Amino acid sequence: MDALKEAVLGVLPGVLDDLAALVRIPSVSADPAHDADLLRCAAEVARLAGELGLEVRTVSADGKPAIIARREVPGQPMVCLYAHYDVQPTGELSQWSSDPFEVDQRDGRWFGRGVADDKGGLAVHLAALRAFAGTPPVGITLFVEGEEEIGSPSLAALLAQNAASLAADVFVIADSVNWAAGVPAFTTTLRGLIDCVVEVSTLDHALHSGQYGGIVPDALTVLCRLLATLHDERGDVAIAGLVSGRGPALEYPPERLAQETGVLPGVQYLGRGPATDQIWTKPSVTVLAIDATSVAQASNTLAPSAQAKISVRLAPGDTSASAMRALRAHLEANVSWGAHVRVTDGSAGEPAVVPFEGPVAAAALAAFSDGFGVAPVFVGQGGSIPMVADFQTAFPEASILVTGVCDPDSRMHGADESLRLDDFGKACLAEALFLARLAR
Ligand SMILES: [Zn+2]
């Protein structure tokens, strides 16, 4: 272990340089204006993989390019290390304390878009592999895709088309969140996701609200009443037919939640369950947007139609198809006053349960305990990583580990995304130790 620790420390400065260079490439998959940056980032990932002595292929299934880099070791298990090189858009630049596409170091953290999610995850793989100076003791596939932040639309096809070169005994998906600064976590449940647009209509044209208000309902009021039926009085989701479960017994103190979220004083938390159940193993509903007349444009009229986009996070054990049926049935059944309602399905991603058991899990537990100096915690994730379900479907025999470099302060997807450097080094060591323990 000491030799490997030395080796990891030795490669860290170079890995951090490469991470900084990757952050400088604005590989925003959601914005076609950045398509060239995605190609540039994919080329850089391919170059870095080539330096590791792996056999590198750049592949695509009519989506963004992905890199598959492989090296087999006869008689040894095959380990596939997954990360994604695409990033979320920056959002409002004024919300950032420094340039999102330039690394800035403050208080032991690196700030920048993708520094944690998930170029940081990729950098952990690079560090773990470099620590073995080109000869890791197990077979390795480095798999880095470029469309995770838009829901990995072509991943299932990529997995099918490249099944032979991706097949592995163990998958390490470094794209999740640790429990706390300094405390690693293995993610064992992930919520799924569906969304839809619901449109309600009451009139075939707008009317004067003085002339007909009081007898003819306006569509925006109908929409608000409908949206209000999605939760009960305590804030639990009120859509019949959605799966709801119990999570691990972990204390998530209200003060921690307040500090992490910035919830305003006096605002209550939703639902009846423990906090971890509310965010990991029960469904949640969010109204993402409403199309209606803006306040600036308002006139005294009855709106003939209005629409909203609704997103539902699905509990582990649910399916997107069944949840979409339940959501549609709820919306159609709860519209007031006979208004017309039209529901248009949106995107869908499956939830996942990731079993943590057997010798691979034992090796991971030992390696991450040694790497971080504390025992890992088992957590769920409220967010969705639909590709975990894709991996499970494509490689049902494999062990899957969901790890990560983010901590609760990392603000993935938000402004001032950051990576805690101390935890980054520990994650690199933990992964290297894990590879060493997997060797027969
Ligand atoms: Zn990610």
Boltz pocket constraint, residues with backbone or C-beta under 6 A from the ligand:
constraints:
  - pocket:
      binder: B
      contacts: [[A, 84], [A, 117], [A, 118], [A, 148], [A, 175]]
      max_distance: 6.0
